[in-house]
Amino acid sequence: MDTCAECGFVYDLTHATDVAPLAREHAVEYADLLLTESPKLRQRPKPDTWSPLEYACHMRDVLLVQRERVLAARRTRTPESWLMGRDERVEHDGYAEQKPTDVGRQLRDAAQLFANVLERLGDEDWARTLMFSYPDPQERSLRWLALHTLHELRHHLLDMRRQLDS
């Protein structure tokens, strides 16, 4: 069991089946934060730290990529997961210029899509694996992928709140 030193998230694989509703709930929290009128929403606190809006765009894309990874693991035996290009997406997709209300809606939709594929997994499906490439190539179960996605959701929500509250 791994624990995130910064946010306290615990990777307890027995809780993977709880991720779908939590992903939806967190997406609503992101969308609510994106309704703020604060100029901090688009401001980077440091050049190498994303703004709250950029974190939200990242999470939208993470949910979509993770959904595709789950679907690939269901159709193929231990598929390779591709790098999502998280840093490149910030510029390539223009995260900083996106409309916060659009991102909030898209994030809720992405969470719904991700949650839907998780809710369709049977007991045997949760054990299916894929080669996860970050930070080092390693075979991971769909249980781990679900929890890792929840960790990302919680961790970046904390990042957003810290920046907006500072």
Chimera marker file (.cmm) of the C-alpha trace (Angstrom):
<marker_set name="trace">
<marker id="1" x="0.000" y="0.000" z="0.000" r="1" g="1" b="0" radius="0.5"/>
<marker id="2" x="1.484" y="3.342" z="-1.046" r="1" g="1" b="0" radius="0.5"/>
<marker id="3" x="0.654" y="6.677" z="0.533" r="1" g="1" b="0" radius="0.5"/>
<marker id="4" x="1.126" y="10.133" z="-0.989" r="1" g="1" b="0" radius="0.5"/>
<marker id="5" x="3.292" y="12.128" z="1.412" r="1" g="1" b="0" radius="0.5"/>
<marker id="6" x="1.769" y="15.428" z="0.281" r="1" g="1" b="0" radius="0.5"/>
<marker id="7" x="-1.977" y="14.761" z="0.276" r="1" g="1" b="0" radius="0.5"/>
<marker id="8" x="-2.195" y="11.579" z="2.395" r="1" g="1" b="0" radius="0.5"/>
<marker id="9" x="-3.955" y="9.510" z="-0.278" r="1" g="1" b="0" radius="0.5"/>
<marker id="10" x="-3.635" y="5.778" z="0.401" r="1" g="1" b="0" radius="0.5"/>
<marker id="11" x="-3.555" y="3.308" z="-2.484" r="1" g="1" b="0" radius="0.5"/>
<marker id="12" x="-5.781" y="0.643" z="-0.937" r="1" g="1" b="0" radius="0.5"/>
<marker id="13" x="-6.810" y="-1.600" z="-3.847" r="1" g="1" b="0" radius="0.5"/>
<marker id="14" x="-9.848" y="-2.875" z="-1.950" r="1" g="1" b="0" radius="0.5"/>
<marker id="15" x="-11.465" y="0.550" z="-2.500" r="1" g="1" b="0" radius="0.5"/>
<marker id="16" x="-11.184" y="0.550" z="-6.305" r="1" g="1" b="0" radius="0.5"/>
<marker id="17" x="-14.880" y="-0.219" z="-6.737" r="1" g="1" b="0" radius="0.5"/>
<marker id="18" x="-15.698" y="3.018" z="-4.849" r="1" g="1" b="0" radius="0.5"/>
<marker id="19" x="-13.948" y="5.231" z="-7.403" r="1" g="1" b="0" radius="0.5"/>
<marker id="20" x="-16.775" y="5.781" z="-9.916" r="1" g="1" b="0" radius="0.5"/>
<marker id="21" x="-19.109" y="7.824" z="-7.686" r="1" g="1" b="0" radius="0.5"/>
<marker id="22" x="-16.164" y="9.641" z="-6.113" r="1" g="1" b="0" radius="0.5"/>
<marker id="23" x="-14.874" y="10.657" z="-9.551" r="1" g="1" b="0" radius="0.5"/>
<marker id="24" x="-18.265" y="12.192" z="-10.317" r="1" g="1" b="0" radius="0.5"/>
<marker id="25" x="-18.331" y="14.011" z="-6.965" r="1" g="1" b="0" radius="0.5"/>
<marker id="26" x="-14.833" y="15.413" z="-7.433" r="1" g="1" b="0" radius="0.5"/>
<marker id="27" x="-15.694" y="16.603" z="-10.943" r="1" g="1" b="0" radius="0.5"/>
<marker id="28" x="-18.530" y="18.657" z="-9.451" r="1" g="1" b="0" radius="0.5"/>
<marker id="29" x="-16.081" y="20.160" z="-6.947" r="1" g="1" b="0" radius="0.5"/>
<marker id="30" x="-13.739" y="21.122" z="-9.789" r="1" g="1" b="0" radius="0.5"/>
<marker id="31" x="-16.609" y="22.645" z="-11.756" r="1" g="1" b="0" radius="0.5"/>
<marker id="32" x="-17.689" y="24.664" z="-8.717" r="1" g="1" b="0" radius="0.5"/>
<marker id="33" x="-14.156" y="26.020" z="-8.232" r="1" g="1" b="0" radius="0.5"/>
<marker id="34" x="-14.069" y="27.024" z="-11.891" r="1" g="1" b="0" radius="0.5"/>
<marker id="35" x="-17.038" y="29.342" z="-11.293" r="1" g="1" b="0" radius="0.5"/>
<marker id="36" x="-14.905" y="31.666" z="-9.180" r="1" g="1" b="0" radius="0.5"/>
<marker id="37" x="-14.346" y="35.213" z="-10.388" r="1" g="1" b="0" radius="0.5"/>
<marker id="38" x="-10.838" y="35.209" z="-8.922" r="1" g="1" b="0" radius="0.5"/>
<marker id="39" x="-8.026" y="36.355" z="-11.231" r="1" g="1" b="0" radius="0.5"/>
<marker id="40" x="-5.997" y="33.557" z="-9.590" r="1" g="1" b="0" radius="0.5"/>
<marker id="41" x="-7.946" y="31.051" z="-11.686" r="1" g="1" b="0" radius="0.5"/>
<marker id="42" x="-5.682" y="31.740" z="-14.670" r="1" g="1" b="0" radius="0.5"/>
<marker id="43" x="-2.525" y="32.760" z="-12.776" r="1" g="1" b="0" radius="0.5"/>
<marker id="44" x="0.463" y="30.516" z="-12.299" r="1" g="1" b="0" radius="0.5"/>
<marker id="45" x="1.986" y="30.993" z="-8.831" r="1" g="1" b="0" radius="0.5"/>
<marker id="46" x="5.382" y="30.086" z="-10.343" r="1" g="1" b="0" radius="0.5"/>
<marker id="47" x="6.359" y="29.616" z="-13.990" r="1" g="1" b="0" radius="0.5"/>
<marker id="48" x="6.649" y="25.843" z="-13.542" r="1" g="1" b="0" radius="0.5"/>
<marker id="49" x="3.394" y="25.424" z="-11.550" r="1" g="1" b="0" radius="0.5"/>
<marker id="50" x="0.075" y="25.207" z="-13.372" r="1" g="1" b="0" radius="0.5"/>
<marker id="51" x="-2.780" y="27.596" z="-12.710" r="1" g="1" b="0" radius="0.5"/>
<marker id="52" x="-6.029" y="26.239" z="-11.229" r="1" g="1" b="0" radius="0.5"/>
<marker id="53" x="-7.608" y="26.346" z="-14.706" r="1" g="1" b="0" radius="0.5"/>
<marker id="54" x="-4.695" y="24.369" z="-16.156" r="1" g="1" b="0" radius="0.5"/>
<marker id="55" x="-5.028" y="21.756" z="-13.392" r="1" g="1" b="0" radius="0.5"/>
<marker id="56" x="-8.717" y="21.387" z="-14.221" r="1" g="1" b="0" radius="0.5"/>
<marker id="57" x="-7.976" y="20.968" z="-17.945" r="1" g="1" b="0" radius="0.5"/>
<marker id="58" x="-5.347" y="18.371" z="-17.061" r="1" g="1" b="0" radius="0.5"/>
<marker id="59" x="-7.836" y="16.408" z="-14.963" r="1" g="1" b="0" radius="0.5"/>
<marker id="60" x="-10.426" y="16.477" z="-17.737" r="1" g="1" b="0" radius="0.5"/>
<marker id="61" x="-7.848" y="14.957" z="-20.075" r="1" g="1" b="0" radius="0.5"/>
<marker id="62" x="-6.643" y="12.443" z="-17.466" r="1" g="1" b="0" radius="0.5"/>
<marker id="63" x="-10.192" y="11.141" z="-17.067" r="1" g="1" b="0" radius="0.5"/>
<marker id="64" x="-10.570" y="10.733" z="-20.826" r="1" g="1" b="0" radius="0.5"/>
<marker id="65" x="-7.184" y="9.033" z="-21.231" r="1" g="1" b="0" radius="0.5"/>
<marker id="66" x="-7.781" y="6.707" z="-18.270" r="1" g="1" b="0" radius="0.5"/>
<marker id="67" x="-11.160" y="5.734" z="-19.710" r="1" g="1" b="0" radius="0.5"/>
<marker id="68" x="-9.468" y="4.715" z="-22.958" r="1" g="1" b="0" radius="0.5"/>
<marker id="69" x="-6.867" y="2.744" z="-21.016" r="1" g="1" b="0" radius="0.5"/>
<marker id="70" x="-9.583" y="0.805" z="-19.166" r="1" g="1" b="0" radius="0.5"/>
<marker id="71" x="-11.330" y="0.026" z="-22.444" r="1" g="1" b="0" radius="0.5"/>
<marker id="72" x="-8.038" y="-1.086" z="-24.035" r="1" g="1" b="0" radius="0.5"/>
<marker id="73" x="-7.308" y="-3.408" z="-21.093" r="1" g="1" b="0" radius="0.5"/>
<marker id="74" x="-10.721" y="-5.012" z="-21.533" r="1" g="1" b="0" radius="0.5"/>
<marker id="75" x="-10.178" y="-5.756" z="-25.229" r="1" g="1" b="0" radius="0.5"/>
<marker id="76" x="-6.476" y="-6.604" z="-25.247" r="1" g="1" b="0" radius="0.5"/>
<marker id="77" x="-4.255" y="-8.665" z="-23.023" r="1" g="1" b="0" radius="0.5"/>
<marker id="78" x="-1.898" y="-6.330" z="-21.086" r="1" g="1" b="0" radius="0.5"/>
<marker id="79" x="-1.844" y="-3.415" z="-23.552" r="1" g="1" b="0" radius="0.5"/>
<marker id="80" x="0.795" y="-0.715" z="-23.477" r="1" g="1" b="0" radius="0.5"/>
<marker id="81" x="-0.533" y="2.548" z="-22.162" r="1" g="1" b="0" radius="0.5"/>
<marker id="82" x="0.765" y="5.534" z="-24.040" r="1" g="1" b="0" radius="0.5"/>
<marker id="83" x="2.139" y="8.658" z="-22.456" r="1" g="1" b="0" radius="0.5"/>
<marker id="84" x="-0.555" y="11.315" z="-22.501" r="1" g="1" b="0" radius="0.5"/>
<marker id="85" x="1.891" y="14.178" z="-23.033" r="1" g="1" b="0" radius="0.5"/>
<marker id="86" x="0.644" y="16.024" z="-19.981" r="1" g="1" b="0" radius="0.5"/>
<marker id="87" x="3.075" y="18.932" z="-20.214" r="1" g="1" b="0" radius="0.5"/>
<marker id="88" x="2.716" y="19.309" z="-23.980" r="1" g="1" b="0" radius="0.5"/>
<marker id="89" x="-1.082" y="19.396" z="-23.746" r="1" g="1" b="0" radius="0.5"/>
<marker id="90" x="-0.962" y="22.615" z="-21.710" r="1" g="1" b="0" radius="0.5"/>
<marker id="91" x="0.336" y="24.464" z="-24.758" r="1" g="1" b="0" radius="0.5"/>
<marker id="92" x="-1.004" y="22.266" z="-27.565" r="1" g="1" b="0" radius="0.5"/>
<marker id="93" x="-4.577" y="22.479" z="-26.268" r="1" g="1" b="0" radius="0.5"/>
<marker id="94" x="-4.293" y="26.038" z="-24.948" r="1" g="1" b="0" radius="0.5"/>
<marker id="95" x="-5.309" y="25.210" z="-21.388" r="1" g="1" b="0" radius="0.5"/>
<marker id="96" x="-4.776" y="28.769" z="-20.125" r="1" g="1" b="0" radius="0.5"/>
<marker id="97" x="-7.109" y="30.254" z="-22.735" r="1" g="1" b="0" radius="0.5"/>
<marker id="98" x="-10.045" y="27.901" z="-22.231" r="1" g="1" b="0" radius="0.5"/>
<marker id="99" x="-13.343" y="29.075" z="-20.828" r="1" g="1" b="0" radius="0.5"/>
<marker id="100" x="-13.669" y="27.883" z="-17.205" r="1" g="1" b="0" radius="0.5"/>
<marker id="101" x="-17.392" y="27.069" z="-17.471" r="1" g="1" b="0" radius="0.5"/>
<marker id="102" x="-16.706" y="24.928" z="-20.557" r="1" g="1" b="0" radius="0.5"/>
<marker id="103" x="-13.913" y="23.102" z="-18.758" r="1" g="1" b="0" radius="0.5"/>
<marker id="104" x="-16.190" y="22.477" z="-15.767" r="1" g="1" b="0" radius="0.5"/>
<marker id="105" x="-18.869" y="20.964" z="-17.984" r="1" g="1" b="0" radius="0.5"/>
<marker id="106" x="-16.313" y="18.887" z="-19.888" r="1" g="1" b="0" radius="0.5"/>
<marker id="107" x="-14.775" y="17.667" z="-16.642" r="1" g="1" b="0" radius="0.5"/>
<marker id="108" x="-18.160" y="16.494" z="-15.353" r="1" g="1" b="0" radius="0.5"/>
<marker id="109" x="-18.785" y="14.724" z="-18.680" r="1" g="1" b="0" radius="0.5"/>
<marker id="110" x="-15.322" y="13.114" z="-18.622" r="1" g="1" b="0" radius="0.5"/>
<marker id="111" x="-15.905" y="11.897" z="-15.055" r="1" g="1" b="0" radius="0.5"/>
<marker id="112" x="-19.249" y="10.423" z="-16.121" r="1" g="1" b="0" radius="0.5"/>
<marker id="113" x="-17.623" y="8.604" z="-19.052" r="1" g="1" b="0" radius="0.5"/>
<marker id="114" x="-14.796" y="7.288" z="-16.847" r="1" g="1" b="0" radius="0.5"/>
<marker id="115" x="-17.198" y="6.235" z="-14.081" r="1" g="1" b="0" radius="0.5"/>
<marker id="116" x="-19.412" y="4.431" z="-16.582" r="1" g="1" b="0" radius="0.5"/>
<marker id="117" x="-16.610" y="2.125" z="-17.756" r="1" g="1" b="0" radius="0.5"/>
<marker id="118" x="-15.581" y="1.433" z="-14.158" r="1" g="1" b="0" radius="0.5"/>
<marker id="119" x="-19.143" y="0.523" z="-13.170" r="1" g="1" b="0" radius="0.5"/>
<marker id="120" x="-19.285" y="-2.005" z="-15.999" r="1" g="1" b="0" radius="0.5"/>
<marker id="121" x="-16.257" y="-3.945" z="-14.703" r="1" g="1" b="0" radius="0.5"/>
<marker id="122" x="-16.875" y="-7.388" z="-13.264" r="1" g="1" b="0" radius="0.5"/>
<marker id="123" x="-14.716" y="-9.060" z="-10.626" r="1" g="1" b="0" radius="0.5"/>
<marker id="124" x="-12.407" y="-10.609" z="-13.229" r="1" g="1" b="0" radius="0.5"/>
<marker id="125" x="-12.114" y="-7.325" z="-15.149" r="1" g="1" b="0" radius="0.5"/>
<marker id="126" x="-10.693" y="-5.484" z="-12.143" r="1" g="1" b="0" radius="0.5"/>
<marker id="127" x="-7.703" y="-7.840" z="-12.223" r="1" g="1" b="0" radius="0.5"/>
<marker id="128" x="-6.960" y="-7.145" z="-15.899" r="1" g="1" b="0" radius="0.5"/>
<marker id="129" x="-3.685" y="-5.360" z="-16.426" r="1" g="1" b="0" radius="0.5"/>
<marker id="130" x="-1.926" y="-2.919" z="-18.688" r="1" g="1" b="0" radius="0.5"/>
<marker id="131" x="1.631" y="-1.676" z="-18.929" r="1" g="1" b="0" radius="0.5"/>
<marker id="132" x="1.556" y="1.736" z="-17.304" r="1" g="1" b="0" radius="0.5"/>
<marker id="133" x="4.447" y="3.838" z="-18.543" r="1" g="1" b="0" radius="0.5"/>
<marker id="134" x="4.734" y="6.519" z="-15.863" r="1" g="1" b="0" radius="0.5"/>
<marker id="135" x="6.968" y="7.058" z="-13.984" r="1" g="1" b="0" radius="0.5"/>
<marker id="136" x="8.617" y="3.769" z="-14.979" r="1" g="1" b="0" radius="0.5"/>
<marker id="137" x="7.070" y="0.997" z="-17.094" r="1" g="1" b="0" radius="0.5"/>
<marker id="138" x="5.200" y="-1.369" z="-14.804" r="1" g="1" b="0" radius="0.5"/>
<marker id="139" x="2.293" y="-3.780" z="-15.144" r="1" g="1" b="0" radius="0.5"/>
<marker id="140" x="-0.700" y="-2.410" z="-13.231" r="1" g="1" b="0" radius="0.5"/>
<marker id="141" x="-4.209" y="-3.696" z="-12.604" r="1" g="1" b="0" radius="0.5"/>
<marker id="142" x="-7.390" y="-1.794" z="-13.389" r="1" g="1" b="0" radius="0.5"/>
<marker id="143" x="-7.870" y="-1.566" z="-9.624" r="1" g="1" b="0" radius="0.5"/>
<marker id="144" x="-4.631" y="0.396" z="-9.413" r="1" g="1" b="0" radius="0.5"/>
<marker id="145" x="-5.556" y="2.554" z="-12.423" r="1" g="1" b="0" radius="0.5"/>
<marker id="146" x="-8.879" y="3.502" z="-10.817" r="1" g="1" b="0" radius="0.5"/>
<marker id="147" x="-7.215" y="4.438" z="-7.528" r="1" g="1" b="0" radius="0.5"/>
<marker id="148" x="-4.428" y="6.301" z="-9.273" r="1" g="1" b="0" radius="0.5"/>
<marker id="149" x="-7.034" y="8.371" z="-11.110" r="1" g="1" b="0" radius="0.5"/>
<marker id="150" x="-8.828" y="9.131" z="-7.843" r="1" g="1" b="0" radius="0.5"/>
<marker id="151" x="-5.508" y="10.162" z="-6.323" r="1" g="1" b="0" radius="0.5"/>
<marker id="152" x="-4.902" y="12.539" z="-9.239" r="1" g="1" b="0" radius="0.5"/>
<marker id="153" x="-8.391" y="14.008" z="-8.790" r="1" g="1" b="0" radius="0.5"/>
<marker id="154" x="-7.909" y="14.586" z="-5.060" r="1" g="1" b="0" radius="0.5"/>
<marker id="155" x="-4.342" y="15.809" z="-5.291" r="1" g="1" b="0" radius="0.5"/>
<marker id="156" x="-4.978" y="18.398" z="-7.998" r="1" g="1" b="0" radius="0.5"/>
<marker id="157" x="-8.169" y="19.549" z="-6.290" r="1" g="1" b="0" radius="0.5"/>
<marker id="158" x="-5.958" y="20.290" z="-3.289" r="1" g="1" b="0" radius="0.5"/>
<marker id="159" x="-3.510" y="22.123" z="-5.588" r="1" g="1" b="0" radius="0.5"/>
<marker id="160" x="-6.350" y="24.247" z="-6.980" r="1" g="1" b="0" radius="0.5"/>
<marker id="161" x="-7.774" y="25.078" z="-3.556" r="1" g="1" b="0" radius="0.5"/>
<marker id="162" x="-4.368" y="26.078" z="-2.190" r="1" g="1" b="0" radius="0.5"/>
<marker id="163" x="-3.822" y="28.480" z="-5.071" r="1" g="1" b="0" radius="0.5"/>
<marker id="164" x="-7.299" y="29.988" z="-5.004" r="1" g="1" b="0" radius="0.5"/>
<marker id="165" x="-7.233" y="30.392" z="-1.203" r="1" g="1" b="0" radius="0.5"/>
<marker id="166" x="-3.752" y="31.955" z="-1.030" r="1" g="1" b="0" radius="0.5"/>
<link id1="1" id2="2" r="1" g="1" b="0" radius="0.2"/>
<link id1="2" id2="3" r="1" g="1" b="0" radius="0.2"/>
<link id1="3" id2="4" r="1" g="1" b="0" radius="0.2"/>
<link id1="4" id2="5" r="1" g="1" b="0" radius="0.2"/>
<link id1="5" id2="6" r="1" g="1" b="0" radius="0.2"/>
<link id1="6" id2="7" r="1" g="1" b="0" radius="0.2"/>
<link id1="7" id2="8" r="1" g="1" b="0" radius="0.2"/>
<link id1="8" id2="9" r="1" g="1" b="0" radius="0.2"/>
<link id1="9" id2="10" r="1" g="1" b="0" radius="0.2"/>
<link id1="10" id2="11" r="1" g="1" b="0" radius="0.2"/>
<link id1="11" id2="12" r="1" g="1" b="0" radius="0.2"/>
<link id1="12" id2="13" r="1" g="1" b="0" radius="0.2"/>
<link id1="13" id2="14" r="1" g="1" b="0" radius="0.2"/>
<link id1="14" id2="15" r="1" g="1" b="0" radius="0.2"/>
<link id1="15" id2="16" r="1" g="1" b="0" radius="0.2"/>
<link id1="16" id2="17" r="1" g="1" b="0" radius="0.2"/>
<link id1="17" id2="18" r="1" g="1" b="0" radius="0.2"/>
<link id1="18" id2="19" r="1" g="1" b="0" radius="0.2"/>
<link id1="19" id2="20" r="1" g="1" b="0" radius="0.2"/>
<link id1="20" id2="21" r="1" g="1" b="0" radius="0.2"/>
<link id1="21" id2="22" r="1" g="1" b="0" radius="0.2"/>
<link id1="22" id2="23" r="1" g="1" b="0" radius="0.2"/>
<link id1="23" id2="24" r="1" g="1" b="0" radius="0.2"/>
<link id1="24" id2="25" r="1" g="1" b="0" radius="0.2"/>
<link id1="25" id2="26" r="1" g="1" b="0" radius="0.2"/>
<link id1="26" id2="27" r="1" g="1" b="0" radius="0.2"/>
<link id1="27" id2="28" r="1" g="1" b="0" radius="0.2"/>
<link id1="28" id2="29" r="1" g="1" b="0" radius="0.2"/>
<link id1="29" id2="30" r="1" g="1" b="0" radius="0.2"/>
<link id1="30" id2="31" r="1" g="1" b="0" radius="0.2"/>
<link id1="31" id2="32" r="1" g="1" b="0" radius="0.2"/>
<link id1="32" id2="33" r="1" g="1" b="0" radius="0.2"/>
<link id1="33" id2="34" r="1" g="1" b="0" radius="0.2"/>
<link id1="34" id2="35" r="1" g="1" b="0" radius="0.2"/>
<link id1="35" id2="36" r="1" g="1" b="0" radius="0.2"/>
<link id1="36" id2="37" r="1" g="1" b="0" radius="0.2"/>
<link id1="37" id2="38" r="1" g="1" b="0" radius="0.2"/>
<link id1="38" id2="39" r="1" g="1" b="0" radius="0.2"/>
<link id1="39" id2="40" r="1" g="1" b="0" radius="0.2"/>
<link id1="40" id2="41" r="1" g="1" b="0" radius="0.2"/>
<link id1="41" id2="42" r="1" g="1" b="0" radius="0.2"/>
<link id1="42" id2="43" r="1" g="1" b="0" radius="0.2"/>
<link id1="43" id2="44" r="1" g="1" b="0" radius="0.2"/>
<link id1="44" id2="45" r="1" g="1" b="0" radius="0.2"/>
<link id1="45" id2="46" r="1" g="1" b="0" radius="0.2"/>
<link id1="46" id2="47" r="1" g="1" b="0" radius="0.2"/>
<link id1="47" id2="48" r="1" g="1" b="0" radius="0.2"/>
<link id1="48" id2="49" r="1" g="1" b="0" radius="0.2"/>
<link id1="49" id2="50" r="1" g="1" b="0" radius="0.2"/>
<link id1="50" id2="51" r="1" g="1" b="0" radius="0.2"/>
<link id1="51" id2="52" r="1" g="1" b="0" radius="0.2"/>
<link id1="52" id2="53" r="1" g="1" b="0" radius="0.2"/>
<link id1="53" id2="54" r="1" g="1" b="0" radius="0.2"/>
<link id1="54" id2="55" r="1" g="1" b="0" radius="0.2"/>
<link id1="55" id2="56" r="1" g="1" b="0" radius="0.2"/>
<link id1="56" id2="57" r="1" g="1" b="0" radius="0.2"/>
<link id1="57" id2="58" r="1" g="1" b="0" radius="0.2"/>
<link id1="58" id2="59" r="1" g="1" b="0" radius="0.2"/>
<link id1="59" id2="60" r="1" g="1" b="0" radius="0.2"/>
<link id1="60" id2="61" r="1" g="1" b="0" radius="0.2"/>
<link id1="61" id2="62" r="1" g="1" b="0" radius="0.2"/>
<link id1="62" id2="63" r="1" g="1" b="0" radius="0.2"/>
<link id1="63" id2="64" r="1" g="1" b="0" radius="0.2"/>
<link id1="64" id2="65" r="1" g="1" b="0" radius="0.2"/>
<link id1="65" id2="66" r="1" g="1" b="0" radius="0.2"/>
<link id1="66" id2="67" r="1" g="1" b="0" radius="0.2"/>
<link id1="67" id2="68" r="1" g="1" b="0" radius="0.2"/>
<link id1="68" id2="69" r="1" g="1" b="0" radius="0.2"/>
<link id1="69" id2="70" r="1" g="1" b="0" radius="0.2"/>
<link id1="70" id2="71" r="1" g="1" b="0" radius="0.2"/>
<link id1="71" id2="72" r="1" g="1" b="0" radius="0.2"/>
<link id1="72" id2="73" r="1" g="1" b="0" radius="0.2"/>
<link id1="73" id2="74" r="1" g="1" b="0" radius="0.2"/>
<link id1="74" id2="75" r="1" g="1" b="0" radius="0.2"/>
<link id1="75" id2="76" r="1" g="1" b="0" radius="0.2"/>
<link id1="76" id2="77" r="1" g="1" b="0" radius="0.2"/>
<link id1="77" id2="78" r="1" g="1" b="0" radius="0.2"/>
<link id1="78" id2="79" r="1" g="1" b="0" radius="0.2"/>
<link id1="79" id2="80" r="1" g="1" b="0" radius="0.2"/>
<link id1="80" id2="81" r="1" g="1" b="0" radius="0.2"/>
<link id1="81" id2="82" r="1" g="1" b="0" radius="0.2"/>
<link id1="82" id2="83" r="1" g="1" b="0" radius="0.2"/>
<link id1="83" id2="84" r="1" g="1" b="0" radius="0.2"/>
<link id1="84" id2="85" r="1" g="1" b="0" radius="0.2"/>
<link id1="85" id2="86" r="1" g="1" b="0" radius="0.2"/>
<link id1="86" id2="87" r="1" g="1" b="0" radius="0.2"/>
<link id1="87" id2="88" r="1" g="1" b="0" radius="0.2"/>
<link id1="88" id2="89" r="1" g="1" b="0" radius="0.2"/>
<link id1="89" id2="90" r="1" g="1" b="0" radius="0.2"/>
<link id1="90" id2="91" r="1" g="1" b="0" radius="0.2"/>
<link id1="91" id2="92" r="1" g="1" b="0" radius="0.2"/>
<link id1="92" id2="93" r="1" g="1" b="0" radius="0.2"/>
<link id1="93" id2="94" r="1" g="1" b="0" radius="0.2"/>
<link id1="94" id2="95" r="1" g="1" b="0" radius="0.2"/>
<link id1="95" id2="96" r="1" g="1" b="0" radius="0.2"/>
<link id1="96" id2="97" r="1" g="1" b="0" radius="0.2"/>
<link id1="97" id2="98" r="1" g="1" b="0" radius="0.2"/>
<link id1="98" id2="99" r="1" g="1" b="0" radius="0.2"/>
<link id1="99" id2="100" r="1" g="1" b="0" radius="0.2"/>
<link id1="100" id2="101" r="1" g="1" b="0" radius="0.2"/>
<link id1="101" id2="102" r="1" g="1" b="0" radius="0.2"/>
<link id1="102" id2="103" r="1" g="1" b="0" radius="0.2"/>
<link id1="103" id2="104" r="1" g="1" b="0" radius="0.2"/>
<link id1="104" id2="105" r="1" g="1" b="0" radius="0.2"/>
<link id1="105" id2="106" r="1" g="1" b="0" radius="0.2"/>
<link id1="106" id2="107" r="1" g="1" b="0" radius="0.2"/>
<link id1="107" id2="108" r="1" g="1" b="0" radius="0.2"/>
<link id1="108" id2="109" r="1" g="1" b="0" radius="0.2"/>
<link id1="109" id2="110" r="1" g="1" b="0" radius="0.2"/>
<link id1="110" id2="111" r="1" g="1" b="0" radius="0.2"/>
<link id1="111" id2="112" r="1" g="1" b="0" radius="0.2"/>
<link id1="112" id2="113" r="1" g="1" b="0" radius="0.2"/>
<link id1="113" id2="114" r="1" g="1" b="0" radius="0.2"/>
<link id1="114" id2="115" r="1" g="1" b="0" radius="0.2"/>
<link id1="115" id2="116" r="1" g="1" b="0" radius="0.2"/>
<link id1="116" id2="117" r="1" g="1" b="0" radius="0.2"/>
<link id1="117" id2="118" r="1" g="1" b="0" radius="0.2"/>
<link id1="118" id2="119" r="1" g="1" b="0" radius="0.2"/>
<link id1="119" id2="120" r="1" g="1" b="0" radius="0.2"/>
<link id1="120" id2="121" r="1" g="1" b="0" radius="0.2"/>
<link id1="121" id2="122" r="1" g="1" b="0" radius="0.2"/>
<link id1="122" id2="123" r="1" g="1" b="0" radius="0.2"/>
<link id1="123" id2="124" r="1" g="1" b="0" radius="0.2"/>
<link id1="124" id2="125" r="1" g="1" b="0" radius="0.2"/>
<link id1="125" id2="126" r="1" g="1" b="0" radius="0.2"/>
<link id1="126" id2="127" r="1" g="1" b="0" radius="0.2"/>
<link id1="127" id2="128" r="1" g="1" b="0" radius="0.2"/>
<link id1="128" id2="129" r="1" g="1" b="0" radius="0.2"/>
<link id1="129" id2="130" r="1" g="1" b="0" radius="0.2"/>
<link id1="130" id2="131" r="1" g="1" b="0" radius="0.2"/>
<link id1="131" id2="132" r="1" g="1" b="0" radius="0.2"/>
<link id1="132" id2="133" r="1" g="1" b="0" radius="0.2"/>
<link id1="133" id2="134" r="1" g="1" b="0" radius="0.2"/>
<link id1="134" id2="135" r="1" g="1" b="0" radius="0.2"/>
<link id1="135" id2="136" r="1" g="1" b="0" radius="0.2"/>
<link id1="136" id2="137" r="1" g="1" b="0" radius="0.2"/>
<link id1="137" id2="138" r="1" g="1" b="0" radius="0.2"/>
<link id1="138" id2="139" r="1" g="1" b="0" radius="0.2"/>
<link id1="139" id2="140" r="1" g="1" b="0" radius="0.2"/>
<link id1="140" id2="141" r="1" g="1" b="0" radius="0.2"/>
<link id1="141" id2="142" r="1" g="1" b="0" radius="0.2"/>
<link id1="142" id2="143" r="1" g="1" b="0" radius="0.2"/>
<link id1="143" id2="144" r="1" g="1" b="0" radius="0.2"/>
<link id1="144" id2="145" r="1" g="1" b="0" radius="0.2"/>
<link id1="145" id2="146" r="1" g="1" b="0" radius="0.2"/>
<link id1="146" id2="147" r="1" g="1" b="0" radius="0.2"/>
<link id1="147" id2="148" r="1" g="1" b="0" radius="0.2"/>
<link id1="148" id2="149" r="1" g="1" b="0" radius="0.2"/>
<link id1="149" id2="150" r="1" g="1" b="0" radius="0.2"/>
<link id1="150" id2="151" r="1" g="1" b="0" radius="0.2"/>
<link id1="151" id2="152" r="1" g="1" b="0" radius="0.2"/>
<link id1="152" id2="153" r="1" g="1" b="0" radius="0.2"/>
<link id1="153" id2="154" r="1" g="1" b="0" radius="0.2"/>
<link id1="154" id2="155" r="1" g="1" b="0" radius="0.2"/>
<link id1="155" id2="156" r="1" g="1" b="0" radius="0.2"/>
<link id1="156" id2="157" r="1" g="1" b="0" radius="0.2"/>
<link id1="157" id2="158" r="1" g="1" b="0" radius="0.2"/>
<link id1="158" id2="159" r="1" g="1" b="0" radius="0.2"/>
<link id1="159" id2="160" r="1" g="1" b="0" radius="0.2"/>
<link id1="160" id2="161" r="1" g="1" b="0" radius="0.2"/>
<link id1="161" id2="162" r="1" g="1" b="0" radius="0.2"/>
<link id1="162" id2="163" r="1" g="1" b="0" radius="0.2"/>
<link id1="163" id2="164" r="1" g="1" b="0" radius="0.2"/>
<link id1="164" id2="165" r="1" g="1" b="0" radius="0.2"/>
<link id1="165" id2="166" r="1" g="1" b="0" radius="0.2"/>
</marker_set>
